[in-house]
Amino acid sequence: MSTQIASSTATRDGDPDATGVEVITLDQSTGLELARYPAAGPEQVSAAIQVARTAAGPWWDLGFEGRAARLRAWRREIARDGEDLAALIHAENGKSLEDGRAEVLSVVGHLTFVLDNVERVLGRREVPAAAATPHQRAWVEHLPYGVVGVIGPWNFPLGTPGAIVVHALAAGNAVILKPSPITPGVGVWLARSWRRAVPDLPAALQTVVGFAATGQHLTTGVDKIAFTGSARSGRAVAAACASRLTPMLLELGGNDAVVVADDADLDSAAAHITWGALQNAGLGCISLEVAYVVDAVHDALVAKIAAHAGRVHAGSGDDDLIGPVPLPAQIPVIRHHIADALQRGATAVVGAPADGTTDDRYVQPTILVDVPPDALAATEETFGPVLSIVRVRDVEEAITRINAGPYGLGSAVFSRDRGEDIARRLRVGMTSVNDALAFSQHPGLPFGGRGDSGHGRKHGDEGLREFAYPHAVTVRTGPAPAATTTFARPPGTMARALAAVRDRLAEDDPTERN
């Protein structure tokens, strides 16, 4: 059993061996067939890359203003038909319409950010003349990679890849999006909306639908790849990129933790932690999975979290706050983590083991207490509506446990007086203090992690720089004070320059004056 479950953890991104000529999607609220899409093979992917290359130059040649005009038109198109897009997300992924609308708003927000900031971030920057080269004018410009491949996930089928696509386009690249085979319709919708909004350069954004093999073909042909998924799949992408040294943005898994200090506002902490753990059925790389709670406030906080979580139900009705787990193979992994914690002495104060669920598409919220720190649910990515609460002596123990883990994506801290100090000591990419996941809602903040959580950043200034490389330029404007860049330089030029530097630095050293 353990071996079978351990191997199935790779299926968070779907079956890597799945093949077929069609991708068939399901309506998650009914389990019935929703749509069929042709699966792109090697020839179709290669053709898409070639078409993208023909579009990349004209798209870059438009300049910041030309691209901005078209991105504004696309933003209007997405906002105008946002309800239809949210309904498609609801159907393919199963999350509520409200959560689907939140993804639409997120992409619109990222479009607004790049429109307001791309020229400031990536525009030409003059660099003052250096002492050694006063006869040279210097600047840095940022150039696009060319064709960027984006491999998106199913858990946030619009918000996650959409933000990356927006930044890559704004930086001047042509983009090919390969959505998850669970939610391909969202990617197809995006490409169609782009063609309507930007009829003069429709190939600047394309979507190719398919299984893992389609993503592999895309990875080996583009100029940069952005992948979102599990750490195991991320390693496979990195290996595929290694042969061509293709640059990568990898947004991988997380086992995100929250620290609750003894001076925390427990009512606020309970409300935010419950939402941070259970929103989107816990199917987020930044979902809060482990709460390290200082012993002095542990029992009181557990009671408050249990009360909040007890009101959350997984289903497809209008009153259900979270939806199904649209990847069936993930459900055994979630249940295995729960069973492992219970076998090690944990207790479920909400949910498992008898959560009353008969439909295998749903996992009801589960709150585990007295979870040993070495339980699977506390050390690995559960990726489901499960919160493991670990009692700790003090904040120092919580910080040590978090920093010792292999992941380093997001986190949260609850403390009235020490929140910022605690956050600064966590070796993760993002932290919200006295809130949950708030960093993900700010389009100007970089999003990414370290360790098994990947590398590179999306969103914000860093997200724009991720899709352009710096090009340093110097232009000779007059005679050089000394001929340092030819073999004709006078004998002793470098010796005199080194002596001058030595003497100047000695004058700045107070110990040399004595």
C-alpha positions as CSV (number, residue, x, y, z in Angstrom):
1,M,0.0,0.0,0.0
2,S,2.7,2.5,0.9
3,T,4.7,1.8,-2.2
4,Q,1.6,2.3,-4.4
5,I,0.6,5.6,-2.7
6,A,4.2,6.9,-2.8
7,S,4.4,6.3,-6.5
8,S,1.0,8.0,-7.1
9,T,2.2,11.3,-5.7
10,A,3.6,12.0,-9.1
11,T,0.0,12.1,-10.4
12,R,-0.7,15.5,-9.0
13,D,0.0,16.8,-12.5
14,G,-2.0,14.0,-14.2
15,D,-0.9,10.6,-15.5
16,P,2.5,11.2,-17.1
17,D,1.9,8.2,-19.4
18,A,-1.5,9.2,-20.6
19,T,-1.9,9.3,-24.3
20,G,-4.6,9.6,-26.9
21,V,-5.7,11.5,-29.9
22,E,-8.3,13.5,-27.9
23,V,-8.4,15.1,-24.5
24,I,-11.9,14.6,-23.0
25,T,-13.0,16.9,-20.2
26,L,-15.7,16.3,-17.6
27,D,-18.2,18.6,-15.9
28,Q,-17.0,18.3,-12.4
29,S,-20.5,19.0,-10.9
30,T,-22.0,16.0,-12.7
31,G,-19.1,13.8,-13.7
32,L,-20.5,13.8,-17.3
33,E,-18.5,14.5,-20.5
34,L,-18.1,18.2,-21.1
35,A,-16.0,18.6,-24.3
36,R,-13.3,17.0,-26.5
37,Y,-10.2,18.6,-27.9
38,P,-7.6,17.2,-30.4
39,A,-4.4,16.3,-28.7
40,A,-1.4,18.0,-30.2
41,G,1.4,15.7,-31.3
42,P,5.1,16.6,-32.1
43,E,4.2,17.9,-35.6
44,Q,1.5,20.2,-34.2
45,V,3.7,21.5,-31.4
46,S,6.6,22.2,-33.9
47,A,4.3,24.0,-36.2
48,A,3.0,26.2,-33.3
49,I,6.5,27.1,-32.4
50,Q,7.4,28.0,-35.9
51,V,4.3,30.2,-36.2
52,A,5.1,31.8,-32.8
53,R,8.6,32.6,-34.1
54,T,7.1,34.5,-37.1
55,A,5.0,36.5,-34.7
56,A,7.7,37.2,-32.1
57,G,9.6,39.8,-34.1
58,P,6.6,41.9,-35.2
59,W,5.2,41.7,-31.6
60,W,8.5,43.0,-30.2
61,D,8.7,45.7,-32.9
62,L,5.5,47.2,-31.8
63,G,7.3,48.7,-28.8
64,F,5.9,49.3,-25.3
65,E,3.0,51.5,-26.5
66,G,2.0,49.2,-29.4
67,R,1.9,46.2,-27.2
68,A,0.1,48.1,-24.4
69,A,-2.7,49.1,-26.8
70,R,-3.3,45.4,-27.7
71,L,-3.0,44.2,-24.1
72,R,-5.6,46.8,-23.1
73,A,-7.9,45.5,-25.8
74,W,-7.4,41.9,-24.5
75,R,-8.1,43.1,-20.9
76,R,-11.4,44.5,-22.1
77,E,-12.2,41.3,-23.9
78,I,-11.6,39.2,-20.8
79,A,-13.6,41.5,-18.5
80,R,-16.5,41.6,-20.9
81,D,-16.9,37.9,-21.1
82,G,-15.6,37.2,-17.6
83,E,-18.8,35.5,-16.4
84,D,-18.6,33.0,-19.2
85,L,-15.0,32.3,-18.4
86,A,-15.8,31.9,-14.7
87,A,-18.5,29.4,-15.6
88,L,-16.1,27.4,-17.7
89,I,-13.6,27.3,-14.8
90,H,-16.5,26.1,-12.5
91,A,-17.4,23.4,-15.0
92,E,-13.9,22.1,-15.8
93,N,-12.3,22.5,-12.3
94,G,-15.3,22.2,-10.1
95,K,-14.6,25.2,-7.9
96,S,-17.4,27.6,-7.1
97,L,-18.4,30.4,-9.5
98,E,-17.2,32.9,-7.0
99,D,-13.7,31.3,-7.0
100,G,-13.9,31.3,-10.8
101,R,-14.6,35.0,-10.8
102,A,-11.7,35.5,-8.5
103,E,-9.4,34.0,-11.1
104,V,-10.8,36.3,-13.8
105,L,-10.2,39.3,-11.6
106,S,-6.7,38.1,-10.8
107,V,-5.7,38.0,-14.5
108,V,-7.3,41.4,-15.1
109,G,-5.3,42.7,-12.1
110,H,-2.0,41.4,-13.6
111,L,-2.8,42.9,-16.9
112,T,-3.3,46.3,-15.2
113,F,0.0,45.9,-13.4
114,V,2.1,45.2,-16.4
115,L,0.4,48.0,-18.4
116,D,1.3,50.4,-15.7
117,N,4.8,49.2,-15.0
118,V,6.4,47.3,-17.9
119,E,8.2,50.3,-19.4
120,R,9.5,51.4,-16.0
121,V,10.8,47.9,-15.3
122,L,12.1,46.8,-18.7
123,G,12.7,50.2,-20.5
124,R,16.2,51.3,-21.4
125,R,18.3,52.4,-18.4
126,E,21.2,54.7,-18.8
127,V,24.3,53.9,-16.7
128,P,26.7,56.6,-15.6
129,A,30.1,56.6,-17.1
130,A,32.8,54.7,-15.1
131,A,36.1,56.2,-14.1
132,A,37.9,53.8,-16.4
133,T,35.7,54.5,-19.4
134,P,34.6,58.2,-19.4
135,H,34.6,58.1,-23.2
136,Q,31.9,55.4,-23.3
137,R,28.1,55.9,-23.1
138,A,26.4,52.9,-21.4
139,W,23.0,51.6,-21.0
140,V,21.1,48.4,-20.2
141,E,18.1,47.3,-22.3
142,H,15.9,44.2,-21.8
143,L,15.2,41.9,-24.7
144,P,12.7,39.1,-24.9
145,Y,13.7,35.5,-25.1
146,G,11.6,35.0,-28.2
147,V,9.1,32.1,-27.8
148,V,8.0,31.2,-24.2
149,G,6.3,28.0,-23.4
150,V,3.9,28.0,-20.4
151,I,2.7,24.7,-18.9
152,G,-0.2,25.4,-16.6
153,P,-1.9,23.4,-13.8
154,W,-5.5,22.4,-13.2
155,N,-6.0,23.7,-9.7
156,F,-5.9,27.4,-10.8
157,P,-6.4,26.9,-14.6
158,L,-6.7,30.6,-15.3
159,G,-5.0,32.6,-12.5
160,T,-1.7,30.7,-12.4
161,P,-0.8,30.4,-16.1
162,G,-2.7,33.6,-17.0
163,A,-0.4,35.8,-14.9
164,I,2.7,34.2,-16.5
165,V,1.3,34.6,-20.0
166,V,0.5,38.2,-19.3
167,H,4.1,39.0,-18.1
168,A,5.7,37.1,-20.9
169,L,3.6,38.9,-23.5
170,A,4.3,42.3,-21.9
171,A,8.0,41.6,-22.0
172,G,7.8,41.2,-25.8
173,N,7.7,37.4,-26.2
174,A,5.3,35.3,-28.2
175,V,3.7,32.7,-26.0
176,I,2.5,29.1,-26.3
177,L,0.2,27.9,-23.5
178,K,-0.1,24.2,-22.8
179,P,-3.0,23.8,-20.2
180,S,-3.6,20.8,-18.1
181,P,-5.5,18.1,-19.8
182,I,-8.1,18.4,-17.0
183,T,-8.8,22.0,-17.8
184,P,-7.8,22.6,-21.4
185,G,-10.9,24.7,-22.2
186,V,-9.7,27.6,-20.2
187,G,-6.5,27.8,-22.2
188,V,-8.4,27.5,-25.5
189,W,-10.7,30.3,-24.3
190,L,-7.7,32.5,-23.6
191,A,-6.3,32.0,-27.1
192,R,-9.6,32.7,-28.7
193,S,-10.1,35.9,-26.7
194,W,-6.6,37.0,-27.8
195,R,-7.4,36.4,-31.5
196,R,-10.6,38.5,-31.1
197,A,-8.7,41.3,-29.3
198,V,-5.5,41.3,-31.4
199,P,-6.5,40.3,-34.9
200,D,-3.3,41.7,-36.4
201,L,-1.0,39.4,-34.4
202,P,-3.1,36.4,-33.4
203,A,-0.1,34.0,-33.3
204,A,1.5,36.0,-30.5
205,L,-0.5,33.8,-28.1
206,Q,-1.4,30.2,-29.0
207,T,-2.7,27.2,-27.0
208,V,-1.8,23.6,-27.6
209,V,-3.8,20.9,-25.9
210,G,-2.5,17.5,-25.0
211,F,-1.0,15.2,-22.4
212,A,2.4,15.2,-20.7
213,A,4.1,14.3,-24.1
214,T,2.8,17.5,-25.6
215,G,4.4,19.5,-22.8
216,Q,7.7,17.6,-23.3
217,H,7.7,18.5,-27.0
218,L,7.0,22.1,-26.1
219,T,9.8,22.2,-23.6
220,T,12.5,21.1,-26.0
221,G,11.6,23.7,-28.7
222,V,11.0,27.0,-27.0
223,D,13.4,29.7,-25.8
224,K,12.2,29.6,-22.2
225,I,9.8,27.4,-20.3
226,A,7.5,28.3,-17.4
227,F,6.2,25.2,-15.6
228,T,3.8,24.9,-12.7
229,G,3.3,21.6,-11.0
230,S,4.8,19.1,-8.6
231,A,8.5,18.9,-7.6
232,R,8.8,15.5,-9.2
233,S,7.5,16.8,-12.6
234,G,9.6,19.9,-12.2
235,R,12.7,17.8,-12.0
236,A,11.7,16.1,-15.3
237,V,11.2,19.5,-16.9
238,A,14.6,20.6,-15.7
239,A,16.2,17.5,-17.1
240,A,14.5,18.1,-20.5
241,C,15.8,21.7,-20.5
242,A,19.3,20.7,-19.5
243,S,20.4,19.4,-23.0
244,R,19.7,22.8,-24.6
245,L,20.3,24.9,-21.4
246,T,16.8,26.3,-21.9
247,P,16.1,28.8,-19.1
248,M,13.2,27.9,-16.8
249,L,10.7,29.3,-14.3
250,L,9.6,26.5,-12.0
251,E,6.7,27.0,-9.6
252,L,6.5,23.7,-7.8
253,G,5.0,22.3,-4.6
254,G,4.7,23.5,-1.1
255,N,4.0,22.3,2.4
256,D,3.2,25.8,3.6
257,A,3.1,26.4,7.3
258,V,1.7,29.0,9.7
259,V,3.3,30.1,13.0
260,V,0.9,31.1,15.8
261,A,2.6,32.9,18.6
262,D,1.3,33.2,22.1
263,D,0.3,36.8,21.6
264,A,-1.8,36.2,18.5
265,D,-5.3,37.4,18.0
266,L,-6.9,33.9,18.1
267,D,-10.2,34.8,16.5
268,S,-8.6,36.4,13.5
269,A,-6.0,33.7,13.3
270,A,-8.6,30.9,13.3
271,A,-10.7,32.6,10.6
272,H,-7.7,33.2,8.3
273,I,-6.0,29.9,8.9
274,T,-9.2,27.9,8.2
275,W,-9.7,29.8,4.9
276,G,-6.0,29.5,3.9
277,A,-6.1,25.7,4.5
278,L,-9.5,24.9,2.9
279,Q,-10.0,27.4,0.1
280,N,-10.1,25.8,-3.3
281,A,-10.4,22.5,-1.5
282,G,-6.8,22.9,-0.3
283,L,-5.7,22.5,-3.9
284,G,-3.1,25.2,-3.9
285,C,0.7,25.1,-3.8
286,I,0.4,27.9,-1.2
287,S,-2.5,26.4,0.8
288,L,-1.7,26.3,4.5
289,E,-1.0,22.7,5.3
290,V,0.7,22.8,8.7
291,A,0.0,25.0,11.7
292,Y,2.7,25.3,14.3
293,V,0.9,26.5,17.4
294,V,2.6,27.6,20.6
295,D,1.5,25.4,23.5
296,A,0.0,28.3,25.5
297,V,-2.7,29.0,22.9
298,H,-3.0,25.6,21.2
299,D,-6.2,24.3,22.7
300,A,-8.1,27.6,22.4
301,L,-7.1,28.0,18.8
302,V,-8.0,24.4,17.9
303,A,-11.5,24.9,19.2
304,K,-11.9,28.1,17.1
305,I,-10.5,26.5,13.9
306,A,-12.8,23.4,14.4
307,A,-15.8,25.7,14.7
308,H,-14.9,27.5,11.4
309,A,-14.0,24.3,9.5
310,G,-17.2,22.5,10.6
311,R,-19.2,25.0,8.6
312,V,-17.3,24.2,5.3
313,H,-18.7,21.5,3.1
314,A,-17.3,20.1,-0.1
315,G,-19.9,19.7,-2.9
316,S,-21.3,21.2,-6.1
317,G,-24.3,23.0,-4.6
318,D,-24.8,26.7,-4.3
319,D,-24.1,26.6,-0.6
320,D,-21.0,24.5,-0.8
321,L,-17.9,26.5,-0.1
322,I,-15.4,24.1,-1.7
323,G,-15.7,21.8,-4.7
324,P,-14.4,18.4,-5.7
325,V,-10.9,17.2,-6.2
326,P,-10.9,17.0,-10.1
327,L,-7.9,14.7,-10.3
328,P,-9.1,11.3,-9.0
329,A,-5.6,10.0,-8.4
330,Q,-4.9,12.7,-5.9
331,I,-7.7,11.6,-3.5
332,P,-5.8,8.4,-2.4
333,V,-2.7,10.5,-1.6
334,I,-4.8,12.9,0.6
335,R,-6.5,10.0,2.4
336,H,-3.1,8.2,2.9
337,H,-1.7,11.3,4.5
338,I,-4.7,11.5,6.8
339,A,-4.5,7.8,7.7
340,D,-0.7,8.0,8.4
341,A,-1.3,10.9,10.8
342,L,-4.1,9.0,12.6
343,Q,-1.9,5.9,12.9
344,R,0.8,7.9,14.4
345,G,-1.5,9.2,17.2
346,A,-3.2,12.3,15.7
347,T,-6.9,13.0,16.2
348,A,-9.4,14.4,13.6
349,V,-11.4,17.1,15.3
350,V,-13.2,17.7,12.0
351,G,-13.7,15.3,9.2
352,A,-11.9,12.0,8.8
353,P,-12.0,9.1,9.3
354,A,-15.8,9.1,9.1
355,D,-16.6,12.2,7.0
356,G,-19.7,10.7,5.5
357,T,-18.5,11.0,2.0
358,T,-19.8,8.5,-0.5
359,D,-18.9,10.4,-3.7
360,D,-15.2,9.7,-4.6
361,R,-14.9,13.1,-6.2
362,Y,-15.0,14.9,-2.9
363,V,-12.8,15.1,0.2
364,Q,-14.4,16.8,3.2
365,P,-12.4,19.3,5.3
366,T,-10.2,17.5,7.8
367,I,-8.5,19.1,10.8
368,L,-5.9,17.0,12.5
369,V,-4.5,17.7,16.0
370,D,-1.6,16.2,17.9
371,V,0.1,15.5,14.6
372,P,3.6,14.2,15.0
373,P,6.1,16.6,13.3
374,D,7.4,13.6,11.2
375,A,4.0,12.6,9.9
376,L,3.5,12.7,6.1
377,A,0.9,15.4,6.4
378,A,3.4,17.6,8.2
379,T,6.4,16.9,6.0
380,E,5.0,16.3,2.5
381,E,2.6,18.2,0.2
382,T,-0.9,16.8,0.9
383,F,-2.6,19.0,-1.7
384,G,-6.1,18.7,-0.3
385,P,-8.5,20.2,2.3
386,V,-6.4,19.0,5.3
387,L,-4.8,21.1,8.1
388,S,-2.3,19.4,10.4
389,I,-1.9,21.2,13.7
390,V,1.4,20.6,15.5
391,R,1.9,21.8,19.1
392,V,5.3,23.5,19.7
393,R,7.0,24.8,22.8
394,D,7.7,28.2,21.4
395,V,8.1,30.2,18.2
396,E,11.8,29.2,18.0
397,E,10.8,25.5,17.5
398,A,8.3,26.5,14.8
399,I,10.8,28.5,12.9
400,T,13.4,25.7,13.1
401,R,10.9,23.1,11.8
402,I,9.8,25.2,8.9
403,N,13.3,26.1,7.8
404,A,14.4,22.4,8.1
405,G,11.8,21.3,5.5
406,P,12.6,20.7,1.8
407,Y,10.0,23.2,0.6
408,G,10.2,27.0,0.8
409,L,7.2,28.6,-0.9
410,G,4.6,30.5,1.2
411,S,3.8,30.9,4.9
412,A,1.9,32.9,7.5
413,V,2.6,34.3,10.9
414,F,0.1,35.4,13.6
415,S,1.5,37.6,16.3
416,R,0.5,41.0,17.6
417,D,4.0,42.3,18.4
418,R,6.5,40.0,16.7
419,G,5.0,39.1,13.4
420,E,7.5,40.9,11.1
421,D,10.5,39.7,13.1
422,I,9.3,36.1,12.8
423,A,8.5,36.4,9.1
424,R,12.0,37.7,8.4
425,R,13.5,34.5,9.8
426,L,11.5,32.1,7.7
427,R,13.4,30.8,4.7
428,V,10.5,30.9,2.3
429,G,9.6,33.0,-0.7
430,M,6.5,34.7,0.7
431,T,4.9,35.4,4.1
432,S,1.6,37.1,5.2
433,V,1.6,38.5,8.7
434,N,-1.8,38.3,10.5
435,D,-3.5,37.2,7.3
436,A,-3.4,34.2,5.0
437,L,-2.2,34.1,1.4
438,A,-2.5,37.9,1.1
439,F,0.8,38.1,-0.8
440,S,-0.8,36.2,-3.7
441,Q,-3.4,38.9,-4.2
442,H,-1.0,41.7,-4.7
443,P,0.1,41.8,-8.4
444,G,3.1,43.9,-7.6
445,L,4.7,41.2,-5.3
446,P,7.0,38.5,-6.7
447,F,5.6,34.9,-6.3
448,G,7.9,31.9,-6.0
449,G,10.0,29.9,-3.6
450,R,13.2,28.0,-2.9
451,G,14.3,24.4,-2.5
452,D,11.7,21.9,-3.7
453,S,9.3,24.7,-4.3
454,G,11.3,25.7,-7.4
455,H,13.1,28.8,-8.5
456,G,12.4,32.0,-10.5
457,R,9.6,34.4,-9.8
458,K,6.3,35.3,-11.5
459,H,4.3,38.5,-10.8
460,G,5.5,42.0,-10.1
461,D,8.7,43.6,-11.4
462,E,10.5,40.3,-10.9
463,G,7.9,38.5,-13.1
464,L,8.5,40.9,-15.9
465,R,12.3,40.6,-15.6
466,E,11.9,36.8,-15.7
467,F,10.9,36.9,-19.3
468,A,13.5,39.4,-20.6
469,Y,17.3,39.2,-20.5
470,P,19.5,42.2,-19.8
471,H,21.6,43.4,-22.8
472,A,24.4,45.8,-21.8
473,V,25.6,48.2,-24.5
474,T,28.5,50.7,-24.6
475,V,29.1,53.3,-27.4
476,R,32.4,55.0,-27.8
477,T,31.9,58.8,-27.8
478,G,35.4,60.1,-28.0
479,P,39.1,59.4,-27.5
480,A,40.1,57.2,-24.6
481,P,42.2,58.8,-21.8
482,A,44.4,55.6,-22.1
483,A,44.3,52.9,-24.8
484,T,43.2,50.1,-22.5
485,T,41.4,48.0,-25.1
486,T,44.1,47.5,-27.6
487,F,47.6,45.9,-27.6
488,A,48.9,49.4,-28.5
489,R,48.5,50.7,-24.9
490,P,51.7,52.2,-23.5
491,P,53.9,50.0,-21.4
492,G,53.2,50.3,-17.7
493,T,49.6,51.6,-18.2
494,M,48.1,48.9,-15.9
495,A,50.9,49.2,-13.4
496,R,50.3,52.9,-13.0
497,A,46.5,52.4,-12.8
498,L,46.9,49.8,-10.1
499,A,49.3,52.0,-8.1
500,A,46.8,54.9,-8.3
501,V,44.0,52.7,-7.0
502,R,46.2,51.4,-4.2
503,D,47.2,54.9,-3.1
504,R,43.6,56.2,-3.2
505,L,42.3,53.3,-1.1
506,A,45.1,53.7,1.3
507,E,44.0,57.4,1.9
508,D,40.5,56.1,2.7
509,D,41.8,53.7,5.3
510,P,42.1,55.3,8.7
511,T,44.6,52.8,9.9
512,E,47.0,53.9,7.1
513,R,46.9,57.5,8.3
514,N,48.5,56.6,11.5
